Amino acid sequence: MDRFRNILKQYWGYDDFRGIQREIIESICSGHDTLGLMPTGGGKSITFQVPALAQKGVCIVITPLIALMKDQVDNLLRRGIKAAAIYSGLTHEEIIITLEKCIFGDVKLLYVSPERLSSELFQTKLRHMKVSFITVDEAHCISQWGYDFRPSYLEIANIRKLLPNVPVLALTATATPQVVEDICDKLSGKFNVFRMSFERKNLVYVVRQTNDKREQLIHILSSMSGTAIVYARSRQRTKEYADLLTKAGISATFYHAGLDTSVKDERQQAWQESRVRVMVATNAFGMGIDKPDVRLVIHIDCPDSIEAYFQEAGRAGRDGKRSYAVLLYNNGDKRKLEKRIVDTFPEKDYIRQIYEHLAFFYQIGVGSGYNHTFEFNIDKFCHAFHHFPIVVDSALKILSRAGYIEYTEEQDNQARLMFTVTRGELYKLENTTTIEEKIITSLLRNYGGLFTDYHYIDEGFIASQTGLQPQQLYQTLIGLNQRHILHFIPQKKTPYIRYTQRREDKEFLQFSPAVYEERLSQFRQRIAAVIAYATDDHICRSRQLLQYFGETDSRDCGLCDVCLSHRKEGLVSEPRMNTAMEKILQLLSDRKPHPITDLRDIQLPTDELDAALSYLLQEEYILQEDGLLSKKSV
């Protein structure tokens, strides 16, 4: 382990490992298939990055999100670690160069999306690589019982056949006992399983029953300080709530998958650097975001599962300091959650109708269409056949799972451009600004053949090289496009549909229990678990979450709304509790911040002071920030 600790110290600056990191690293380096169950913020990346550097060859890291890949590769490169990623949008030439580097030992960690695994080019090159081990991040995606099942993850089992002696490290922060068993089965291995408790002692879970979520949101953010994430279910609501907070004097912006990449990057950076306090976002925001000082995560809408809630809430308090995860809930939410079951699993006859309308949309006759791929404009389709987008999306996913089509949601098409003037004309241009000249110079230095064909460009890289904000770069390229100096095709997210078999008559479509009934039953159970969590006022919130993930020996946290209400019921009426509260309020009556250690001067038992302090904080009579207590201004 000295060798591993030396690597940890050299590249990350830490003196030693924490939690189960040591056990996982020892297991994978001994050649054992290994499964690590670690909470969000538990240091998953260390468990594969350190052993990758300690062994010969390249570590293949399978992860579902392009943004996460890019973020991790950039972080590794900054530390002097040879890392690369392959994702949609790269040119064929760029992919070959990256894979060749892996073969010749010039890459230690190669990040790939699960969809890439079935590529003939990738599999051919993989046979010539010295692979140390395979890491499967977000391993719950391989389980049909997981909340985020992705069929492309099943391809990993085929990759194992190509590399029979290469061990696998599977990692997840959200897995029930049933999902753990399924992961091991699907990855075809005898796994050493290491569990780290999912308990987050610094994270306080709260459910607020409220009929006015807007008022409650403003109240909570006004009462507490620090960076926050507010999760909303729809893109439209992210903008509405960001505008609401801004008008209330709270610095906020919004984020969702439909925004241009440059806008998303700019907003994420502003929030990351604390120039904006609150990010109102859909669940598209958060994966790979490593901001340790998030003090508050608020859910305006209920997620579809406890797994999703636990992962999103877990983005608060990664620095170990007291933080809060608040779910706003009212009676209308139960009705909305139950409606999601119908929307997510429409009737089979409706799914068959969508399949037929799809054929009309693309003019595909019975017996034809095999392997044909089409861009899919869901708004245009719904307008043509009078459908609702949410239910159409669900029907297409079920058709995809049944094997009739392949439905790729909003696939990234990287930005590309070519010059429409000749090289000579470009050099004779007049009235170009300094920014335009910087961008043109950077393009010519980094990309060849721009005068003869379109080439994909990395806007983030060009922005970094020229010292521009992503939005500045984007607007300048649009300007150059309008002046016919170059033709710029911005990055866009486009869903695709590919027919994986010849079109059937809709009457012959079959949906097996594994595709429909079993998954419907699982979804119903997940929705019921969310409703139970939001409405159960008897069991500690932390215990409810931990029990869901199979931790049955957990203790009450003592800080959530349920625990505090129990404490209030048992102690508030007692003179000792009232005395402790009076003493604390008297200490803070000078309206000045006091270190929490000042409570030692109050000559009362510690348990009485703790109970009184928790109650006063929960009811917001007093505030706590960076270890300082103060009386709330009225």
C-alpha positions in Angstrom: 0.0 0.0 0.0 3.0 2.3 0.3 3.1 2.5 -3.5 -0.6 3.4 -3.6 -0.3 6.0 -0.9 2.7 7.5 -2.7 0.6 7.9 -5.9 -2.3 9.4 -3.9 0.1 11.9 -2.3 1.9 12.7 -5.5 -1.1 13.4 -7.7 -3.9 14.3 -5.2 -2.0 15.6 -2.2 -3.9 13.3 0.3 -1.9 11.5 3.0 -4.1 8.4 3.2 -7.2 6.8 1.8 -10.6 7.0 3.5 -13.6 4.7 3.9 -13.4 1.5 1.8 -11.0 3.0 -0.9 -8.1 1.0 0.4 -10.0 -2.3 0.3 -11.3 -1.7 -3.2 -7.8 -0.8 -4.5 -6.2 -3.9 -3.0 -8.9 -6.1 -4.4 -8.8 -4.9 -8.0 -5.0 -4.8 -8.0 -5.1 -8.5 -6.9 -7.0 -9.3 -10.0 -10.4 -9.8 -8.4 -13.7 -8.6 -9.8 -14.8 -5.9 -7.3 -18.0 -4.1 -6.6 -17.8 -0.9 -4.5 -21.0 0.7 -3.0 -20.1 4.2 -2.0 -22.3 7.2 -1.3 -22.2 10.3 -3.5 -19.1 12.2 -2.5 -17.4 9.1 -1.1 -14.4 9.3 -3.4 -15.3 6.8 -6.1 -12.9 8.1 -8.7 -9.8 7.5 -6.4 -10.6 3.8 -6.3 -9.9 3.4 -10.0 -7.6 6.3 -10.8 -4.9 5.3 -8.3 -4.7 1.6 -9.3 -4.7 2.6 -13.0 -1.5 4.5 -12.3 -0.1 1.7 -10.2 -0.4 -1.0 -13.0 0.9 -1.5 -16.5 -1.6 -0.9 -19.4 -4.7 1.2 -19.8 -7.8 1.3 -17.6 -11.0 1.4 -19.6 -13.6 3.5 -17.8 -17.2 3.1 -18.9 -19.4 6.0 -17.9 -22.7 7.3 -19.3 -22.3 11.0 -19.5 -20.1 12.9 -22.0 -19.9 16.0 -19.7 -18.6 13.7 -16.9 -16.0 12.2 -19.1 -14.7 15.6 -20.3 -14.6 16.9 -16.7 -12.7 14.0 -15.4 -10.2 13.9 -18.3 -9.5 17.6 -17.9 -8.9 17.1 -14.2 -6.5 14.2 -14.8 -4.6 16.1 -17.5 -4.2 19.1 -15.1 -2.6 16.6 -12.6 -0.2 15.4 -15.3 -2.0 12.0 -15.7 -2.4 10.7 -19.3 -6.1 10.4 -19.9 -8.4 10.5 -22.9 -12.1 10.1 -23.8 -14.0 8.8 -26.9 -17.5 10.1 -27.4 -19.9 11.0 -30.2 -18.8 14.1 -32.0 -15.2 13.2 -32.4 -14.0 12.6 -36.0 -13.1 9.1 -37.2 -9.5 10.2 -37.4 -9.5 11.6 -33.8 -10.9 8.3 -32.5 -8.3 6.2 -34.3 -5.5 8.4 -33.0 -6.8 8.1 -29.4 -7.1 4.3 -29.7 -3.6 4.0 -31.2 -2.2 6.0 -28.2 -3.8 3.4 -25.9 -2.2 0.6 -27.8 1.2 2.2 -27.6 0.9 2.9 -23.9 0.5 6.6 -24.1 -2.9 6.6 -22.2 -3.4 5.4 -18.6 -7.2 6.0 -18.4 -9.5 5.8 -21.4 -13.1 7.0 -20.8 -15.8 5.6 -23.2 -19.5 5.7 -23.3 -21.3 2.3 -23.2 -22.7 2.8 -26.7 -19.1 2.9 -28.0 -18.4 -0.7 -26.8 -20.4 -2.3 -29.7 -18.3 -0.4 -32.3 -16.3 -2.8 -34.6 -13.5 -0.3 -34.7 -13.3 -0.1 -30.9 -13.4 -3.9 -30.4 -10.7 -4.4 -33.1 -8.4 -1.9 -31.4 -9.2 -3.2 -27.9 -7.8 -6.6 -28.8 -4.3 -5.0 -29.3 -4.4 -3.1 -26.0 -2.8 -4.0 -22.7 -5.8 -3.4 -20.4 -5.1 -3.3 -16.7 -8.8 -3.5 -15.7 -12.3 -2.3 -16.7 -14.2 0.3 -14.5 -18.0 0.4 -14.8 -19.1 3.7 -13.3 -22.8 4.1 -12.4 -23.0 0.3 -12.4 -26.7 0.3 -11.4 -27.4 1.2 -15.1 -26.7 -2.4 -16.0 -29.6 -3.7 -13.9 -33.1 -4.0 -15.2 -34.2 -3.4 -11.6 -32.2 -0.2 -11.3 -33.9 3.2 -11.6 -31.8 4.2 -14.5 -31.4 1.0 -16.6 -29.6 1.5 -19.9 -29.6 -1.4 -22.4 -26.2 -0.3 -23.8 -24.6 -1.3 -20.5 -25.4 -5.0 -21.3 -22.6 -4.8 -24.0 -20.0 -4.9 -21.2 -20.6 -8.6 -20.8 -19.5 -9.1 -24.4 -16.4 -7.0 -23.9 -15.5 -9.3 -21.0 -15.4 -12.2 -23.5 -12.8 -10.3 -25.5 -10.7 -9.7 -22.4 -11.3 -12.9 -20.3 -8.5 -12.3 -17.8 -9.1 -8.6 -17.2 -10.9 -7.9 -13.8 -13.8 -5.5 -13.5 -14.4 -2.8 -10.9 -18.1 -1.8 -10.7 -19.0 1.3 -8.7 -22.4 2.8 -7.7 -23.8 5.2 -5.2 -27.4 4.0 -5.5 -28.1 0.3 -5.3 -30.7 -1.8 -3.4 -29.8 -5.4 -2.5 -31.7 -6.6 -5.5 -29.8 -4.3 -7.8 -26.4 -5.4 -6.3 -27.2 -9.1 -7.0 -28.3 -8.2 -10.6 -25.1 -6.2 -11.2 -22.9 -9.2 -10.3 -25.0 -11.4 -12.5 -25.0 -9.2 -15.5 -21.3 -8.6 -15.4 -20.7 -12.4 -15.2 -18.2 -12.4 -12.4 -17.6 -13.5 -8.8 -17.3 -10.2 -7.1 -15.7 -9.0 -3.9 -18.3 -6.6 -2.6 -17.3 -3.7 -0.4 -20.0 -1.6 1.2 -19.6 1.9 2.7 -22.6 3.1 4.7 -24.7 5.5 2.7 -25.2 7.5 5.8 -24.3 11.2 5.5 -24.0 12.4 9.1 -23.5 16.1 8.0 -26.6 16.1 5.8 -29.9 16.9 7.3 -33.0 15.6 5.4 -36.2 17.6 5.7 -39.7 17.3 4.2 -41.7 20.5 4.3 -45.4 20.2 3.8 -46.6 23.4 2.1 -49.4 24.6 -0.1 -47.3 27.5 -1.4 -44.0 26.2 -2.7 -42.9 29.5 -4.1 -43.3 31.3 -0.7 -41.5 28.4 1.1 -38.6 28.4 -1.4 -38.0 32.1 -0.9 -38.3 31.7 2.9 -35.8 28.9 3.1 -33.2 30.5 0.8 -33.6 33.8 2.7 -33.2 32.1 6.1 -30.1 30.2 5.2 -26.8 31.3 3.5 -24.6 29.4 1.1 -24.6 27.9 -2.3 -27.8 26.0 -3.3 -29.2 23.8 -6.0 -33.0 23.9 -6.6 -34.3 20.9 -8.6 -37.5 21.3 -10.7 -39.0 18.7 -13.0 -39.6 20.7 -16.2 -37.4 23.0 -18.2 -40.0 25.7 -18.1 -40.2 25.6 -14.3 -36.4 26.1 -14.0 -36.7 29.5 -15.7 -39.9 30.5 -13.8 -38.3 29.8 -10.4 -35.0 31.4 -11.3 -36.9 34.5 -12.3 -38.9 34.3 -9.0 -35.8 34.1 -6.9 -34.0 37.0 -8.8 -37.0 39.2 -8.2 -36.9 38.3 -4.5 -33.3 39.5 -4.4 -31.7 36.1 -4.5 -28.9 35.5 -7.0 -30.1 32.7 -9.3 -29.8 31.2 -12.8 -31.3 28.1 -14.5 -29.9 25.1 -16.3 -31.4 22.3 -18.4 -30.4 20.0 -21.3 -32.1 22.1 -24.0 -29.7 25.1 -23.5 -26.8 25.7 -25.9 -23.6 24.1 -24.6 -21.9 27.5 -24.4 -24.7 28.9 -22.2 -24.7 25.8 -19.9 -20.9 26.0 -19.5 -21.1 29.7 -18.7 -23.8 29.3 -16.1 -22.2 26.3 -14.5 -18.9 28.2 -14.2 -20.6 31.2 -12.7 -22.3 29.0 -10.1 -19.1 26.9 -9.5 -17.2 30.1 -8.8 -20.0 31.3 -6.5 -20.7 34.4 -8.7 -24.3 33.0 -8.7 -25.7 31.6 -5.5 -28.6 29.4 -6.7 -28.8 27.0 -9.7 -32.3 26.1 -10.5 -32.1 23.0 -12.7 -33.6 19.8 -14.0 -31.8 16.5 -13.2 -29.5 17.2 -16.2 -27.4 19.2 -13.8 -25.2 17.6 -11.2 -23.5 14.5 -12.5 -19.7 15.2 -12.2 -20.2 18.5 -10.5 -17.7 18.5 -7.7 -18.6 21.7 -5.7 -17.9 20.8 -2.1 -19.6 23.8 -0.4 -23.2 23.3 -1.5 -25.1 24.0 1.7 -28.6 23.3 0.4 -30.4 21.1 -2.1 -34.1 21.8 -2.5 -36.5 19.7 -4.5 -39.6 21.6 -5.7 -40.9 18.5 -7.4 -40.6 14.9 -6.3 -38.2 12.7 -8.3 -39.4 9.3 -9.7 -37.4 7.2 -7.2 -35.6 7.2 -3.9 -32.4 6.5 -5.8 -32.7 9.6 -7.8 -33.6 11.7 -4.8 -30.7 10.3 -2.7 -28.2 11.0 -5.5 -29.4 14.5 -6.1 -29.7 15.4 -2.4 -26.2 14.0 -1.9 -24.7 16.9 -3.9 -25.0 19.0 -0.7 -22.3 19.1 1.9 -19.4 17.2 0.2 -17.0 19.2 2.3 -18.3 17.5 5.5 -20.0 20.6 6.9 -23.6 20.7 8.0 -25.9 21.0 4.9 -29.6 20.4 4.2 -31.7 18.5 1.7 -35.2 19.7 1.6 -38.2 18.2 -0.2 -41.2 20.5 -0.7 -44.4 18.4 -0.7 -48.2 18.8 -0.7 -51.2 16.7 -1.5 -51.1 17.6 -5.2 -47.7 15.8 -5.4 -49.2 12.4 -4.7 -51.6 12.8 -7.6 -48.8 14.0 -9.9 -46.6 11.0 -8.9 -49.3 8.5 -9.6 -50.0 10.1 -12.9 -46.4 9.5 -13.9 -47.1 5.8 -13.8 -49.7 6.1 -16.5 -47.5 8.5 -18.5 -44.5 6.2 -18.3 -46.3 3.0 -19.1 -49.1 3.8 -21.5 -51.5 1.1 -22.6 -50.0 -1.5 -25.1 -52.6 -0.5 -27.8 -51.4 3.1 -27.5 -47.8 2.0 -28.0 -48.8 0.0 -31.1 -50.6 3.2 -32.4 -47.4 5.2 -31.9 -45.4 2.6 -33.8 -47.9 2.8 -36.7 -47.9 6.6 -36.7 -44.1 6.6 -36.7 -44.2 4.5 -39.9 -46.6 7.0 -41.5 -44.3 9.8 -40.3 -41.3 8.4 -42.2 -43.4 6.7 -44.9 -42.1 3.2 -44.2 -44.1 0.3 -45.5 -44.7 -3.1 -43.8 -41.6 -5.3 -44.3 -39.2 -2.4 -45.0 -37.2 0.2 -42.9 -34.6 -2.2 -41.4 -31.5 -0.4 -40.2 -32.7 3.0 -41.5 -32.0 5.9 -39.1 -34.0 9.2 -38.9 -33.8 12.4 -37.0 -36.8 12.6 -34.7 -38.6 15.9 -34.1 -41.0 15.0 -31.3 -42.9 18.3 -31.5 -43.5 17.9 -35.2 -44.6 14.3 -34.7 -47.0 15.2 -31.9 -48.5 18.1 -33.9 -49.0 15.8 -36.9 -50.8 13.0 -35.0 -52.2 14.8 -32.0 -50.1 13.2 -29.2 -48.6 14.5 -26.0 -44.7 14.5 -25.9 -44.3 12.9 -22.5 -46.4 9.8 -23.4 -44.8 9.5 -26.9 -41.4 9.5 -25.3 -42.4 6.7 -22.9 -43.9 4.7 -25.8 -40.8 5.0 -27.9 -38.6 3.8 -24.9 -40.8 0.7 -24.5 -40.6 0.0 -28.3 -36.9 0.4 -28.0 -36.7 -2.1 -25.0 -38.9 -4.5 -27.0 -36.3 -4.4 -29.8 -38.4 -2.9 -32.6 -36.5 0.4 -32.8 -33.5 2.1 -31.2 -34.5 5.4 -29.7 -31.6 7.7 -28.8 -32.6 10.7 -26.8 -31.1 14.1 -27.7 -27.7 12.8 -29.0 -25.0 15.4 -29.0 -24.0 16.6 -32.5 -20.7 18.5 -31.9 -20.3 22.0 -33.4 -18.6 22.1 -36.8 -17.6 24.7 -39.4 -15.6 25.4 -42.6 -14.4 28.6 -44.1 -16.4 29.9 -47.0 -13.6 32.3 -48.2 -10.2 31.2 -49.5 -7.1 31.4 -47.4 -5.9 34.3 -49.5 -9.2 36.1 -49.1 -9.1 35.5 -45.3 -5.7 37.2 -45.0 -7.0 40.3 -46.9 -10.0 40.7 -44.7 -10.5 44.2 -43.2 -12.5 45.4 -40.2 -12.0 42.2 -38.2 -12.0 42.7 -34.5 -9.3 41.5 -32.1 -11.6 38.8 -30.8 -12.4 37.6 -34.3 -8.7 37.5 -35.2 -7.9 35.5 -32.1 -10.6 32.9 -33.0 -9.6 32.6 -36.6 -5.9 32.1 -35.6 -6.9 29.5 -33.0 -9.0 27.6 -35.6 -6.2 27.6 -38.2 -3.6 26.4 -35.6 -5.7 23.5 -34.3 -7.7 22.2 -37.3 -6.6 21.3 -40.8 -8.6 21.2 -44.0 -11.1 23.9 -42.9 -11.1 25.5 -46.4 -12.2 22.3 -48.1 -14.6 20.5 -45.7 -16.5 20.8 -42.4 -14.6 19.8 -39.2 -15.9 19.2 -35.7 -14.6 21.8 -33.2 -14.3 21.8 -29.5 -15.8 25.1 -28.4 -14.6 24.7 -24.9 -11.0 24.2 -26.0 -11.1 27.2 -28.4 -12.6 29.4 -25.7 -9.9 28.4 -23.2 -7.1 28.9 -25.7 -8.4 32.4 -26.7 -9.3 33.5 -23.1 -12.9 34.1 -24.1 -16.1 33.2 -22.3 -18.0 30.4 -24.1 -20.9 32.7 -24.9 -18.5 35.3 -26.4 -17.0 32.6 -28.6 -20.4 31.4 -29.7 -21.7 34.9 -30.6 -18.5 35.8 -32.5 -18.8 32.6 -34.6 -22.4 33.5 -35.3 -21.2 36.9 -36.5 -18.6 35.4 -38.7 -21.2 33.1 -40.1 -23.5 36.1 -40.9 -20.7 37.8 -42.7 -20.1 34.7 -44.9 -16.5 34.3 -43.7 -17.2 30.8 -42.5 -20.2 28.5 -42.2 -20.8 27.6 -38.5 -23.2 24.8 -37.5 -23.7 25.0 -33.7 -23.9 22.0 -31.5 -27.4 20.7 -31.2 -29.1 17.8 -29.4 -31.1 15.7 -31.8 -33.1 12.5 -30.9 -32.6 9.7 -33.4 -34.7 6.6 -34.3 -33.3 3.6 -36.0 -35.4 0.6 -37.1 -33.7 -2.5 -35.7 -36.0 -4.8 -37.6 -38.3 -4.6 -40.6 -41.5 -2.7 -39.9 -44.2 -5.0 -38.5 -48.0 -4.7 -38.8 -48.9 -3.1 -35.4 -51.2 -6.0 -34.6 -48.2 -8.4 -34.4 -46.2 -6.3 -31.9 -45.5 -8.2 -28.7 -44.3 -6.9 -25.3 -42.9 -9.5 -23.0 -43.4 -9.3 -19.2 -39.7 -8.3 -18.7 -40.3 -5.3 -21.1 -43.7 -4.2 -19.7 -45.4 -5.8 -16.7 -42.3 -6.4 -14.6 -40.9 -2.9 -15.2 -44.3 -1.4 -14.6 -44.4 -3.2 -11.2 -41.0 -1.9 -10.3 -41.9 1.6 -11.3 -45.0 1.5 -9.1 -42.9 0.4 -6.2 -40.4 3.2 -6.7 -43.2 5.8 -6.8 -44.8 4.3 -3.7 -41.5 4.5 -1.9 -41.2 8.2 -2.7 -44.7 8.9 -1.5 -44.0 6.9 1.7 -40.8 8.9 2.4 -42.6 12.2 1.9 -45.6 11.4 4.1 -44.1 9.2 6.9 -43.7 11.5 9.9 -42.8 8.8 12.4 -39.5 7.3 11.2 -36.3 9.4 11.0 -35.7 10.6 7.4 -32.1 9.3 7.2 -33.3 5.9 8.6 -36.0 5.7 5.9 -33.4 6.3 3.1 -30.9 3.9 4.6 -33.4 1.2 5.1 -34.4 1.5 1.4 -30.8 0.6 0.5 -30.7 -2.3 2.9 -29.1 -0.7 5.9 -31.4 -2.0 8.6 -29.2 -1.2 11.7 -29.1 2.6 11.2 -29.9 5.0 14.0 -32.0 8.2 14.2 -30.1 11.2 13.0 -31.6 13.5 15.7 -31.7 16.5 13.2 -34.3 15.9 10.6 -37.9 17.3 10.9 -39.2 13.9 12.2 -36.5 13.6 14.9 -37.0 17.2 15.9 -40.7 16.9 16.2 -40.3 13.8 18.4 -37.8 15.7 20.5 -40.2 18.7 20.8 -43.1 16.4 21.8 -41.0 14.8 24.5 -39.0 17.7 25.8 -40.5 21.1 25.0 -43.0 21.0 27.8 -40.3 20.2 30.3 -38.8 23.2 32.2 -35.3 22.0 31.5 -35.8 22.3 27.7 -37.4 25.8 28.1 -34.5 26.9 30.4 -31.9 25.8 27.8 -33.7 27.7 25.0 -33.9 30.8 27.1 -30.2 30.6 28.0 -29.2 30.2 24.3 -31.4 33.1 23.2 -30.1 35.3 26.1 -26.5 34.6 24.9 -27.4 35.7 21.4 -29.5 38.7 22.5 -26.6 41.1 21.7 -27.3 40.3 18.0 -23.6 39.5 17.4 -22.4 36.2 15.9 -21.1 33.8 18.6 -18.9 30.7 18.1 -20.8 27.6 18.9 -18.2 26.8 21.6 -19.7 29.7 23.6 -22.5 27.3 24.6 -20.0 25.6 26.9 -20.3 28.7 29.2 -24.0 27.8 29.8 -24.0 25.6 32.9 -26.5 23.0 31.7 -26.2 19.3 30.6 -25.0 18.8 27.0 -28.1 16.8 25.9 -30.4 19.6 27.0 -28.3 22.2 25.1 -28.2 20.0 22.0 -31.9 19.5 22.0 -32.6 23.2 22.5 -30.1 24.2 19.8 -31.5 21.7 17.3 -35.0 22.9 17.9 -34.1 26.6 17.6 -32.2 26.0 14.4 -35.0 23.9 12.9 -37.6 26.5 13.7 -35.3 29.2 12.5 -35.3 31.3 15.7 -31.5 31.3 15.3 -29.1 30.9 12.4 -25.8 29.0 12.0 -23.1 29.8 9.5 -19.5 28.6 9.5 -19.7 27.6 13.1 -21.2 30.9 14.2 -24.6 31.3 15.9 -26.7 34.4 15.7 -30.3 35.4 16.5 -32.5 35.8 13.4 -33.4 39.4 12.6 -37.2 40.0 12.7 
